Amino acid sequence: MKSKIRKGDKVVVLTGQDKGKSGEVIRVDVKENRVVVQGVNLVKKHRRATAMSASGIESVEAAIHVSNVAHADPKTGKATRVGIKTLKDGKKVLVAKKSGETIERKA
């Protein structure tokens, strides 16, 4: 399934323990339909000491299913559905359904 969510997009979590939190998408796993969002769904990882780093417990972001996140509206910051609009110059952009604002993406 093709998703409209890409790396760098601002998203809001819809369900689960982190409901309502927002962040930037760090990684997208298209095969598993999962995304990793910065600062959301943190889990503790026990790290073994290596020559480069010391041992300890660190928090790492775990993946969330893509259906549990939605684009953040650029105007309000709340979750919104998105549509695709073609501009006069032929460029396609995402448009927030709630406010009608275009969603900027990092190229």
N, C-alpha and C positions, 0 to 999 in steps of 0.2 A: 504494500500500500504506500502511495506517495504522500508524504507529509508536507505541510506548508511551513513547518517549524525547522529552522536551520541554525547552525552554529552562529552565536552572536546576537540572536533575537532575545528580546525581553519578554519573559513569560510569567504567568501567575499560576500557582498550584491550585487545582480545583478540589481535590479530595485528599484524604489521608491525614497523617499527623502534622504535616506542614501546610495544611489548607490555609490559603490566604497569603502565604509568603510569595515573594517575587524575586526574580534574579535573572541572570544572563545564562543562556545555554552555552555550556563549555564543550560538550561532545554530543553527537547524534549517532545512534546505532540503528541504521535503517533495517537491517535484517531482523533484529529483535523488537523493532518499534519502540525503542527506549531513548530517553534523553537524560543527560546529566546537567543539573542546574546548579550554579554557583551558590553555596551557602544553604542549600536545601537538601533534605534527606541525608543528614550526616550520620555516619556510622564510625565506630571506634575500630582502628586497625592496630594490632600489636606488631611492631616492627622489630626484627632481629638486627643486632648490631652488625655493621659492615665496615670495611676500611674507610668508606666515605662518610657514613653517618652513624650516630649513636642509636642505641635501642630505645624503645619507649612506646607509648600509646599516642596515636595521632588520629584526628578526625578527618575523614575523607568523605566526599560526596558520593552517594550511591545512585544508580540509575533509577529513573521513574518512567512508567509507561507513558507514551506520548498522549494517550487519551486523558490523562490526569492533569495536563497542563494546557493553557490557552494563551494566546498572544495578549500582551498588556496594551490597553488603549493608550495611545500617546497623549491624549488630552487628560484623562482621569486616572490612568494607572490601573484601572480595573480590568477584569477579563473580558475579552470580546471575541466574536467570530470574525473571520476575515474573508474578503473577496479579492479577486484579481481584476485590476482595471488597466486598460491599455491607453497610454497617453498619446497625444497627437504625433509625437516623434517616433512612435512604435515601441517605446519602452514599456514593459509591464511592471506595475507596482502593486503592493498589497494595500488594501484599504480596510480600515476598521469599520465594522457594520454599525456599531453604536454611535460613533461620532462622525464618521465619514472622513476622518483624517487619514492621510497616507502614512504608512509605517516605513520608516527609514531603515535601510539595511546597510551593513558595512560591506563594501565591495571587495 
